[in-house]
Amino acid sequence: MLTGSCMCKSVAYEVDAEPGAIVHCHCATCRKAHGSAFSTVTSVPRDRFRWTKGESLLRGFESSPGKQRYFCTQCGSQIVAERAGTGTILLRMGCLDTPITKRPAAHIWRSDCATWFDPKDQLPEWPEGSAPKA
């Protein structure tokens, strides 16, 4: 069972299925929607997905023909997306509450990526916050 919610916890869902392939999408639409270099997503069967809380707080935006992105009107978290006729829901991995051990399988839409991000860069890591001042 997978569970997920928005940042303010007003909207929640559950899925009776394992996540599909996890990918980092670098398309301009995902970058704009998430304000980030990419969006990490996985797909699950639509018929195994259900809202458990706050469905009335959702709003959708058609970001491309036939594709709706759903977000919480309270906190703005983009929670899922759905393309008409596919039978799947795209879960935004950042909204999952269930710990996932599966690793991402690929970067997609690298032809449309942010010029300032390269997934091959090895950068310093800090457990919390930002790097110490020099």
C-alpha positions as CSV (number, residue, x, y, z in Angstrom):
1,M,0.0,0.0,0.0
2,L,1.3,3.4,-1.0
3,T,0.1,6.6,0.8
4,G,0.7,10.2,0.0
5,S,-0.3,13.7,0.9
6,C,0.2,17.4,0.3
7,M,2.5,19.6,2.4
8,C,-0.4,20.8,4.7
9,K,-1.8,17.2,5.0
10,S,-5.3,18.5,3.8
11,V,-5.3,16.2,0.8
12,A,-4.3,12.5,0.9
13,Y,-4.5,9.4,-1.2
14,E,-3.7,5.7,-1.1
15,V,-2.8,3.2,-3.8
16,D,-3.1,-0.6,-3.7
17,A,-0.2,-1.2,-6.1
18,E,3.6,-1.1,-6.2
19,P,5.1,2.0,-7.9
20,G,6.1,1.6,-11.6
21,A,9.4,2.8,-12.9
22,I,10.6,6.0,-11.2
23,V,11.9,8.7,-13.5
24,H,13.3,12.2,-13.3
25,C,11.5,14.3,-15.9
26,H,13.4,17.4,-17.1
27,C,10.8,18.8,-19.6
28,A,10.1,22.5,-19.4
29,T,6.6,21.9,-18.2
30,C,7.7,19.8,-15.2
31,R,10.4,22.3,-14.4
32,K,8.0,25.2,-14.4
33,A,5.3,23.3,-12.5
34,H,7.7,22.3,-9.7
35,G,10.1,25.3,-9.8
36,S,13.0,22.8,-10.0
37,A,15.4,21.2,-12.3
38,F,13.2,18.1,-12.7
39,S,10.2,16.3,-11.3
40,T,10.5,12.8,-10.0
41,V,7.4,10.6,-10.8
42,T,6.1,7.1,-10.9
43,S,3.0,5.7,-12.4
44,V,0.3,3.5,-10.8
45,P,-2.9,2.0,-12.2
46,R,-5.8,4.5,-12.0
47,D,-8.2,1.8,-10.7
48,R,-5.9,1.1,-7.7
49,F,-5.7,4.8,-6.7
50,R,-8.2,6.6,-4.4
51,W,-8.4,9.9,-2.6
52,T,-8.8,9.4,1.2
53,K,-9.0,13.0,2.3
54,G,-9.5,16.5,0.9
55,E,-10.5,15.7,-2.7
56,S,-12.7,18.8,-2.8
57,L,-9.5,20.9,-2.1
58,L,-7.9,19.8,-5.4
59,R,-7.7,21.9,-8.5
60,G,-6.6,20.8,-11.9
61,F,-4.6,22.5,-14.6
62,E,-4.3,21.2,-18.1
63,S,-0.6,21.6,-18.7
64,S,-0.6,20.0,-22.2
65,P,-3.5,18.7,-24.2
66,G,-5.2,15.9,-22.2
67,K,-2.9,16.1,-19.2
68,Q,-4.2,17.4,-15.9
69,R,-1.9,18.2,-13.0
70,Y,-3.7,18.3,-9.7
71,F,-2.6,20.5,-6.8
72,C,-3.8,21.3,-3.3
73,T,-5.5,24.7,-3.1
74,Q,-4.4,25.1,0.5
75,C,-0.6,24.7,0.2
76,G,0.0,24.5,-3.5
77,S,1.6,21.0,-3.5
78,Q,1.3,19.4,-6.9
79,I,0.3,15.9,-6.0
80,V,-0.5,13.8,-9.1
81,A,-1.0,14.1,-12.8
82,E,-3.3,12.2,-15.2
83,R,-3.3,11.9,-18.9
84,A,-6.8,11.0,-20.3
85,G,-7.2,7.5,-21.6
86,T,-4.0,6.0,-20.2
87,G,-5.4,4.2,-17.2
88,T,-2.6,5.5,-15.0
89,I,-1.9,8.2,-12.4
90,L,1.5,9.9,-12.2
91,L,2.4,10.2,-8.5
92,R,4.8,13.1,-7.6
93,M,7.4,11.2,-5.5
94,G,7.9,14.1,-3.2
95,C,4.3,13.8,-2.0
96,L,4.7,10.1,-1.1
97,D,4.5,9.3,2.6
98,T,5.4,5.6,2.2
99,P,9.1,5.0,2.3
100,I,10.3,3.7,-1.1
101,T,13.5,1.7,-1.6
102,K,13.2,1.4,-5.3
103,R,15.7,3.7,-7.1
104,P,15.0,5.9,-10.1
105,A,15.5,4.2,-13.5
106,A,16.2,7.1,-15.8
107,H,16.3,10.8,-16.6
108,I,13.8,11.7,-19.4
109,W,13.4,14.8,-21.5
110,R,17.1,15.7,-21.1
111,S,16.8,17.4,-24.5
112,D,14.7,20.0,-22.7
113,C,16.7,20.3,-19.5
114,A,17.8,23.3,-17.4
115,T,21.2,24.5,-18.6
116,W,22.4,25.0,-15.0
117,F,21.8,21.3,-13.9
118,D,23.8,18.3,-14.9
119,P,22.8,15.0,-13.1
120,K,26.4,13.7,-13.5
121,D,27.8,16.5,-11.3
122,Q,29.2,15.3,-8.0
123,L,28.4,18.0,-5.5
124,P,29.2,18.3,-1.7
125,E,26.4,17.0,0.5
126,W,25.2,18.4,3.8
127,P,22.9,16.6,6.2
128,E,20.8,19.7,6.9
129,G,20.7,23.3,5.7
130,S,23.4,24.9,3.5
131,A,27.1,24.7,3.3
132,P,29.1,26.4,6.1
133,K,30.3,29.9,5.2
134,A,33.9,30.0,4.0
